[in-house]
Amino acid sequence: MTPERLYEVLTRYAASVGNELNQDKPYVLDLLRGLLTNEERYGYRSCPCRLGSGIKERDKDIVCPCVYKDLDVKEYGSCYCSLYVSREWNEGSLPHRMVPERRPTGAHD
C-alpha cells in the first residue's frame, strides 16, 4: 500500500468516527510512511510517534489508531501524533496544544 492510498482509507475511517485527518497533508503523508514502515518492520501499523517493541501483544495499545486516540481528540482536539483531529482543531478554533503521552512508562518493555 502507498501512503497516498492509506491517506484515502484513513480519511474515510476518520469521517466514519467523527474525526478528520490533520489538514497538513505533507505532515500526514510523513506519518503514514512511518506507519507503513512499521508495518513492514513489525507486521502491524504501530504508532510512528512512539517506540514499539516489535511484539504485537505488547504494542496492541499503540496500533494505529491507538487506544488513546479517542480520549486525546476529545480532550485536546488531536491525537498524540496529530494524525486524527477534530474539525475544530483543523479550523483553528481549538488551540494546538501538545498532547501528553498517556501510554504508561515501560509499557513496551
DALINDA-V859534 format. One record per residue. RES is the residue in three letters. PSI is psi in whole degrees, 0 to 359 (* if undefined). Layout:
# DALINDA-V859534
RES&PSI ; RES&PSI
This chain:
# DALINDA-V859534
MET&144 ; THR&159 ; PRO&323 ; GLU&320 ; ARG&317 ; LEU&324 ; TYR&314 ; GLU&314 ; VAL&313 ; LEU&333 ; THR&316 ; ARG&317 ; TYR&311 ; ALA&314 ; ALA&324 ; SER&340 ; VAL&14 ; GLY&19 ; ASN&178 ; GLU&165 ; LEU&151 ; ASN&135 ; GLN&350 ; ASP&86 ; LYS&318 ; PRO&320 ; TYR&314 ; VAL&317 ; LEU&325 ; ASP&315 ; LEU&318 ; LEU&325 ; ARG&321 ; GLY&319 ; LEU&315 ; LEU&325 ; THR&315 ; ASN&325 ; GLU&319 ; GLU&319 ; ARG&313 ; TYR&340 ; GLY&5 ; TYR&156 ; ARG&79 ; SER&153 ; CYS&127 ; PRO&353 ; CYS&1 ; ARG&159 ; LEU&115 ; GLY&160 ; SER&339 ; GLY&2 ; ILE&111 ; LYS&319 ; GLU&321 ; ARG&332 ; ASP&7 ; LYS&334 ; ASP&343 ; ILE&16 ; VAL&126 ; CYS&132 ; PRO&134 ; CYS&165 ; VAL&347 ; TYR&348 ; LYS&308 ; ASP&314 ; LEU&321 ; ASP&312 ; VAL&320 ; LYS&317 ; GLU&323 ; TYR&349 ; GLY&353 ; SER&159 ; CYS&176 ; TYR&318 ; CYS&347 ; SER&30 ; LEU&305 ; TYR&130 ; VAL&168 ; SER&162 ; ARG&318 ; GLU&322 ; TRP&313 ; ASN&324 ; GLU&346 ; GLY&8 ; SER&352 ; LEU&140 ; PRO&146 ; HIS&88 ; ARG&156 ; MET&131 ; VAL&124 ; PRO&153 ; GLU&123 ; ARG&342 ; ARG&128 ; PRO&141 ; THR&134 ; GLY&7 ; ALA&334 ; HIS&4 ; ASP&*
